[in-house]
Amino acid sequence: MGVSVGVGEADFAVLRKENAYYVDKTEILYELVHDAKNKVTLFTRPRRFGKTLMMSMMENFFSIRKESRDIFNGLAIIDNAEFCKEWMNQYPVLFISFKDAEAEDFEGAYKMLAASIADLCKNLADITEAASVNQADRDIFNRLMYQKAEDQEIKNFLKTIMRMMNAVYGKKVILLIDEYDVPLAKASEKDTAQNRYYSRMLDVIRGIMSTALKDNEFLQFAVITGCLRIAKESIFTGANNFVSYSVLDERFSAYFGFSEDEVEAMLELADRKEAAPEIKEWYNGYVFGNSYVYCPWDVINYVSALSYRKTAKPKNYWKNTNHNGILLTFVKRTDFDVAGKFEKLLNGGIIRQTINDELTYDTLHTTEDNLWSVLLMSGYITKANPDDEGDTVSLRIPNKEIATIFQDSVARYFTDTVNVDMIGELIESLWQKEDLRSGEILSALLWDTISYNDYHEDYYHAFLAGVFVGRGYEVESNKEKGLGRPDIFLKDRRNRRAIIIEAKKS
């Protein structure tokens, strides 16, 4: 196989030095700096769409503390010699990720944030040795590094370090913040009347952003990434020349995710061109702006699997990297009549919905429009028509992988809430071979769930397995039995009897 892929590797320098396959997105550097010229740029994309690798690439290109020409040789940006001369390794860069700043309560999350700041300081410890650095800043830096800083010093840490870097290098600082909204996303999940987690974390993150982005004379420009755009008045108040690009925006839409041409080029180099149709069915279909893109995390994982076994089948790589509770939250809301919309989506249909791409985590669940907006921004649904403009857009499930997540989440909810007496009656009618009565009861149970015809019998298989599990019977699903593989094998060991169920779509 002629390609080496780095599954899970988000360090651009490591990928390039290990000669791992890299889909060239370096032209974003020129467009970002030369064309857009924003003081503060926010990119919001679903998880596992290459945001961290993109930020690592930017750090390696701009950082005056690195020598990066070798790892950029052969990439598109090198062809722009004048731009590289002006910008490559010419500016101090401050790069931090907030991805680890989460915990079950505010105190735990705050400590994780302080630990991330301490690690950043350890990597920059040499700047304290410069005579040009203010002694007061040096003292604050040391308190940050040893996790002894005051609350206000935490809120002001970005500006403090940028002032120090400016004093050392004599240039303004490029600021890169990855996963800026993770602390708030986690806080919103755990926020209760007894645990005022969200408002306290919002105060911290707002303070950090405000001091770093508002009237900061040491800022060259900033690039920020996350999953959702938090309303500007909530967190980015006062940021000058602030521009946000979400999955709805055309500009920069092709830089996050892989295009079909990019996937086909990878497969051709890997000598796995025959896998293209399955990869497209499972992992393509996202529409960012007016660009169709594949999820890069899935493609890389599947190509890696193909490198070991040419007949490897696609599977769901994305579900374990995302919190799927938002789907269950949606289904459980009795005040939202969404069953019909879910049913239409699951059967390959399209719905039209008003979308808001500027949200706050504490209001995500207040309206149905907000919940649909979260599903769109987090990658569970996508635009059906790339040309849609305005607040109301056509929506669909992007691909087979996401459809299986919908299927599992919806099936799990309905099997968890199904009528226990009816299940007992169903099982007894099966033991008594009362097939007509079994069919009537099963139809009644299914009437309360969502009709789902796509992907054959998988949904009903999952539904039935869920119905039987935990009712005192041994239930096996899709296990080898002799020469066959029954969908569901229900065993009553005490009475020495069994039922085999084969689910078929009619």
C-alpha positions in Angstrom: 0.0 0.0 0.0 1.5 3.3 -1.1 0.2 5.6 1.6 0.9 6.0 5.3 -1.9 7.6 7.3 -1.5 9.0 10.8 -4.7 8.1 12.6 -5.4 10.6 15.5 -2.3 12.6 14.9 -3.1 16.3 15.1 0.5 17.6 15.2 1.3 18.9 11.7 5.1 18.8 12.2 4.9 15.1 13.3 2.8 14.2 10.3 5.2 15.8 7.9 8.4 14.5 9.5 7.0 11.0 9.5 6.0 11.3 5.9 2.4 10.5 6.7 -0.3 11.4 4.1 -1.4 15.0 4.4 -4.3 16.6 2.4 -2.9 20.0 1.5 -4.9 22.8 3.0 -2.1 25.3 3.3 -3.6 27.8 0.9 -5.9 28.9 3.7 -2.9 30.8 5.1 -2.8 33.2 2.2 -6.6 33.6 2.1 -6.8 34.2 5.8 -4.0 36.8 6.0 -3.9 38.4 2.6 -7.6 38.3 1.5 -9.8 38.2 4.6 -7.6 40.4 6.8 -9.8 39.8 9.8 -8.5 40.8 13.2 -10.4 38.0 14.9 -11.6 34.9 12.9 -13.8 32.2 14.4 -14.2 28.9 12.5 -17.0 26.6 13.8 -17.1 23.0 12.6 -18.2 19.6 14.0 -15.7 17.6 15.9 -13.2 15.5 13.9 -13.1 17.8 10.9 -9.4 18.8 11.2 -9.6 22.0 13.2 -6.7 21.1 15.5 -4.5 19.9 12.7 -5.3 23.1 10.8 -4.3 25.2 13.9 -1.1 23.2 14.3 -0.2 23.9 10.7 -0.8 27.6 11.2 1.4 27.6 14.3 4.3 25.8 12.5 4.0 28.2 9.5 3.9 31.5 11.4 6.0 30.8 14.6 9.2 32.7 14.9 10.3 30.1 17.3 10.4 27.4 14.6 12.2 26.7 11.4 9.5 25.1 9.2 10.6 25.3 5.5 11.4 21.6 5.3 8.0 20.5 6.5 6.2 22.8 4.1 8.3 21.9 1.1 6.1 20.4 -1.6 2.9 22.0 -0.3 0.9 24.7 -2.2 1.8 27.6 0.0 5.5 27.3 -0.8 4.7 28.4 -4.4 3.9 31.8 -3.0 7.5 32.9 -2.4 6.7 36.5 -1.5 4.1 35.5 1.1 6.4 33.0 2.7 9.2 35.5 2.9 7.0 37.9 4.7 5.1 35.5 7.0 6.8 32.1 7.4 8.4 31.9 10.9 8.3 35.7 11.2 5.9 36.2 14.1 5.6 35.1 17.7 2.6 32.7 18.0 0.6 31.8 21.1 -1.3 28.6 20.6 -3.5 27.0 23.3 -6.3 24.5 23.3 -9.2 24.5 25.9 -10.2 20.9 25.0 -9.1 19.6 28.4 -10.9 22.3 30.5 -13.8 20.1 31.5 -14.9 18.3 34.6 -18.0 17.4 36.6 -18.0 20.7 38.5 -16.6 24.2 38.1 -13.8 23.7 40.5 -12.5 20.7 38.6 -12.8 22.4 35.3 -11.1 25.5 36.6 -8.1 23.4 37.7 -7.9 21.7 34.3 -7.9 25.1 32.7 -5.1 26.2 35.0 -3.2 23.0 34.2 -3.4 23.8 30.5 -2.1 27.3 31.1 0.7 25.9 33.2 1.8 23.5 30.4 1.7 26.4 27.9 4.0 28.4 30.2 6.4 25.5 30.6 6.8 25.5 26.8 7.5 29.2 26.8 9.6 29.4 30.0 12.7 30.7 28.1 11.0 34.1 27.4 11.3 35.0 31.1 15.0 35.2 30.7 14.9 38.1 28.4 15.9 41.4 30.0 13.2 43.2 28.0 10.4 41.4 29.9 8.7 43.4 32.7 9.5 41.9 36.2 5.8 42.1 37.2 4.8 40.0 34.1 7.6 37.6 34.9 6.2 37.1 38.4 2.7 36.5 37.1 4.0 34.1 34.5 5.7 32.0 37.2 2.5 31.9 39.2 0.7 30.7 36.1 3.3 28.1 35.5 3.1 26.8 39.1 -0.7 27.0 39.2 -0.7 29.6 41.9 -2.2 32.5 39.9 -5.1 34.6 41.2 -8.4 34.5 39.3 -7.8 37.9 37.6 -4.4 36.7 36.5 -6.0 33.6 34.9 -8.5 35.8 33.1 -5.7 38.0 31.9 -3.2 35.3 31.1 -3.3 35.6 27.3 -2.6 39.3 27.2 0.2 38.9 29.9 2.0 36.3 27.8 1.5 38.2 24.6 3.0 41.4 26.2 6.0 39.3 27.2 6.4 37.8 23.7 6.1 41.2 22.2 8.8 42.5 24.5 11.1 39.5 23.5 10.6 39.5 19.7 9.6 43.1 19.0 6.5 42.0 17.0 2.8 41.7 17.6 1.6 38.2 18.4 -0.6 35.8 16.4 -3.1 34.2 18.8 -4.5 30.7 18.1 -7.2 29.3 20.4 -8.5 25.7 19.7 -11.8 24.3 21.0 -12.6 27.5 22.8 -16.2 26.4 23.7 -15.4 23.0 25.3 -15.5 24.4 28.8 -18.9 26.0 28.2 -20.3 23.0 26.5 -19.4 20.8 29.5 -20.6 23.4 31.9 -24.0 23.6 30.3 -24.5 19.9 30.7 -23.7 19.9 34.4 -25.3 23.2 35.3 -28.0 22.9 38.1 -29.6 25.2 40.6 -27.2 23.7 43.2 -24.2 23.8 40.9 -23.9 27.2 39.2 -21.3 25.8 36.8 -22.2 27.5 33.5 -22.4 31.2 34.7 -19.1 30.8 36.6 -17.3 29.3 33.6 -18.8 31.8 31.3 -17.4 34.6 33.5 -13.9 33.1 33.2 -14.0 32.4 29.4 -15.5 35.9 28.8 -12.7 37.5 30.8 -10.0 35.6 28.9 -11.5 36.5 25.5 -12.2 40.1 26.4 -8.7 40.9 27.6 -7.0 39.1 24.7 -9.2 40.3 21.8 -10.5 43.8 22.8 -8.2 46.7 22.2 -5.1 44.5 22.7 -2.1 46.4 21.2 0.0 43.2 21.2 -2.4 41.3 18.9 -1.5 40.8 15.2 -4.6 38.7 14.6 -6.4 35.8 16.2 -7.8 32.5 14.9 -10.3 30.6 17.1 -12.0 27.3 16.5 -14.9 25.5 18.2 -18.2 23.6 17.5 -20.7 26.5 18.0 -20.5 30.2 17.6 -21.5 31.6 21.0 -23.4 34.9 20.6 -21.0 37.8 20.3 -22.7 39.8 23.1 -22.2 36.8 25.4 -18.5 36.2 25.0 -16.9 38.3 22.3 -18.1 41.8 23.3 -15.8 44.5 22.0 -13.7 42.3 19.8 -12.6 44.4 16.8 -13.1 43.2 13.2 -14.6 39.9 14.4 -15.8 37.5 11.7 -17.3 34.1 12.2 -17.5 31.3 9.5 -19.8 28.4 10.3 -21.0 25.4 8.2 -23.4 27.8 6.5 -20.8 30.1 5.1 -19.3 29.7 1.7 -15.9 31.3 2.4 -13.3 28.9 3.7 -15.8 26.1 3.3 -13.4 23.7 1.4 -10.6 23.9 4.0 -12.3 21.7 6.6 -13.0 18.2 5.5 -12.0 16.3 2.3 -13.4 16.9 -1.1 -14.3 13.9 -3.4 -11.2 14.6 -5.5 -9.0 14.6 -2.4 -10.4 11.2 -1.3 -10.1 9.7 -4.7 -6.4 10.8 -4.9 -5.7 9.2 -1.5 -7.4 5.9 -2.6 -5.5 5.8 -5.8 -2.2 6.2 -4.1 -3.3 3.5 -1.6 -4.3 1.2 -4.4 -7.9 1.0 -3.0 -9.9 2.8 -5.6 -12.6 0.1 -5.5 -13.5 1.3 -2.0 -14.7 4.7 -3.3 -18.4 4.0 -3.5 -18.6 2.7 0.1 -16.6 5.6 1.5 -18.9 8.0 -0.3 -22.0 6.3 1.0 -20.8 6.2 4.6 -18.7 9.4 5.1 -19.5 11.9 2.4 -22.6 14.2 2.2 -21.7 17.1 4.5 -22.4 20.5 2.9 -20.2 23.4 4.3 -21.2 26.6 2.5 -21.4 25.4 -1.1 -18.8 22.6 -0.8 -19.5 18.8 -0.4 -17.0 17.3 2.0 -16.2 14.0 3.6 -15.4 13.7 7.4 -11.6 13.4 7.4 -11.5 11.4 10.7 -13.6 8.6 9.1 -11.8 8.6 5.8 -8.4 8.3 7.6 -9.6 5.6 9.9 -11.1 3.5 7.1 -8.1 3.9 4.8 -6.0 2.7 7.7 -8.2 -0.3 8.1 -8.0 -1.0 4.3 -4.2 -0.9 4.6 -4.3 -4.0 6.8 -7.2 -5.8 5.1 -8.3 -5.0 1.6 -11.8 -6.3 2.2 -12.4 -4.2 5.4 -15.9 -2.8 5.6 -16.8 0.7 6.7 -18.0 1.2 10.2 -19.0 4.0 12.5 -15.8 5.7 13.7 -17.5 9.0 14.6 -20.0 8.0 17.2 -17.5 7.4 20.0 -15.9 10.8 19.5 -19.1 12.8 20.1 -21.7 13.2 22.8 -24.9 11.9 21.3 -27.1 13.0 24.2 -28.5 15.9 22.1 -30.4 13.4 20.0 -32.0 11.8 23.0 -32.8 15.2 24.4 -34.6 16.0 21.2 -36.6 12.8 21.1 -37.7 13.0 24.8 -39.1 16.5 24.5 -42.8 16.1 24.7 -43.3 19.8 24.0 -41.7 19.5 20.6 -43.5 17.5 17.9 -40.4 16.2 16.1 -41.3 12.5 15.6 -42.6 13.2 12.1 -39.5 15.1 11.2 -37.2 12.5 12.6 -39.1 9.8 10.7 -38.7 11.8 7.4 -35.0 12.3 8.0 -34.4 8.6 8.9 -36.2 7.6 5.7 -33.9 9.7 3.5 -36.2 12.7 3.3 -35.7 16.4 3.7 -37.1 18.9 6.1 -37.1 22.7 6.1 -36.2 24.5 9.3 -35.2 27.9 10.6 -31.6 27.9 11.7 -29.7 30.2 14.1 -25.9 30.0 13.9 -25.4 32.3 16.8 -26.3 30.6 20.1 -25.5 30.4 23.8 -25.1 27.1 25.6 -27.5 28.0 28.3 -30.3 28.5 25.8 -29.7 25.6 23.4 -32.7 23.6 24.6 -35.2 26.5 24.9 -36.6 26.3 21.4 -37.0 23.6 18.7 -35.2 25.9 16.2 -32.2 26.0 18.5 -32.0 22.3 18.8 -32.1 21.8 15.0 -29.4 24.5 14.8 -27.2 22.5 17.2 -27.7 19.3 15.2 -26.6 21.2 12.1 -23.6 22.8 13.6 -22.4 19.6 15.3 -22.7 17.5 12.2 -25.7 15.3 12.8 -27.6 16.9 9.9 -26.5 19.0 7.0 -27.8 21.3 4.3 -29.6 19.5 1.6 -29.2 22.3 -0.9 -25.8 24.0 -1.1 -27.5 27.1 -2.7 -29.9 27.7 0.3 -29.5 31.1 1.8 -31.3 32.9 4.6 -32.5 31.6 7.9 -34.7 28.8 6.6 -32.8 25.9 5.0 -33.4 22.4 3.8 -31.9 19.7 6.0 -31.1 16.0 5.7 -28.9 13.3 7.3 -25.6 13.4 5.5 -24.6 9.8 5.2 -25.1 6.2 6.4 -22.7 6.6 9.3 -24.8 9.4 10.9 -28.1 7.6 10.0 -26.9 4.7 12.2 -26.3 7.1 15.1 -29.9 8.4 14.7 -31.2 4.9 14.4 -29.4 3.7 17.6 -30.4 6.7 19.6 -34.0 6.7 18.6 -34.3 2.9 19.0 -32.7 3.0 22.4 -35.1 5.7 23.7 -38.2 3.9 22.5 -37.1 0.5 23.8 -36.3 2.1 27.2 -39.8 3.6 27.4 -41.9 0.9 25.9 -44.8 -0.7 27.8 -43.5 -3.5 30.0 -46.8 -5.4 30.1 -47.0 -5.4 26.3 -43.5 -6.8 26.1 -44.5 -9.7 28.5 -47.6 -10.4 26.4 -45.5 -10.3 23.2 -43.0 -12.8 24.5 -45.7 -15.1 25.8 -47.5 -15.1 22.5 -44.3 -16.0 20.8 -43.8 -19.0 23.1 -47.3 -20.1 22.4 -46.7 -19.8 18.6 -49.6 -17.2 18.3 -48.1 -15.5 15.3 -51.1 -13.3 14.5 -51.3 -12.0 18.1 -47.5 -11.5 18.2 -47.8 -9.4 15.0 -50.6 -7.3 16.5 -48.6 -6.6 19.7 -45.4 -5.8 17.8 -47.3 -3.4 15.5 -48.8 -1.7 18.5 -45.3 -1.3 20.0 -43.8 0.0 16.7 -46.7 2.5 16.3 -45.3 4.4 19.3 -41.8 4.6 17.7 -40.6 6.0 14.4 -41.1 4.2 11.1 -37.7 3.6 9.6 -37.4 1.9 6.2 -33.9 2.7 5.1 -30.9 0.4 5.7 -33.1 -2.7 5.5 -34.0 -4.5 8.7 -31.3 -3.0 10.9 -33.7 -0.6 12.8 -36.2 -3.3 13.6 -33.5 -5.7 14.6 -32.1 -3.2 17.1 -35.7 -2.4 18.3 -36.5 -6.1 19.0 -33.1 -6.8 20.6 -33.8 -3.8 23.0 -37.3 -5.1 23.8 -36.0 -8.5 24.9 -32.8 -7.4 26.8 -33.3 -7.3 30.5 -36.5 -9.3 30.6 -35.0 -12.4 32.1 -33.9 -14.1 28.9 -30.5 -14.6 27.3 -30.5 -12.6 24.1 -27.8 -13.0 21.4 -27.7 -10.9 18.3 -26.1 -11.8 15.0 -24.0 -14.6 16.5 -22.8 -17.6 14.5 -25.1 -20.6 15.1 -24.2 -23.7 13.1 -24.3 -22.8 9.4 -26.4 -19.7 10.0 -26.4 -16.3 11.7 -29.8 -15.5 13.3 -30.7 -11.9 13.8 -32.0 -12.6 17.4 -31.6 -15.7 19.5 -33.8 -15.7 22.6 -33.0 -18.4 25.0 -35.1 -19.6 28.0 -32.6 -22.0 29.6 -34.8 -22.9 32.6 -37.5 -24.3 30.3 -35.2 -25.6 27.7 -36.6 -23.6 24.8 -35.5 -21.0 22.4 -36.9 -18.6 19.8 -35.0 -17.6 16.7 -36.1 -14.3 15.0 -35.1 -13.3 11.5 -36.0 -9.7 10.7 -36.9 -8.8 7.2 -38.2 -5.6 5.6 -41.4 -6.1 3.7 
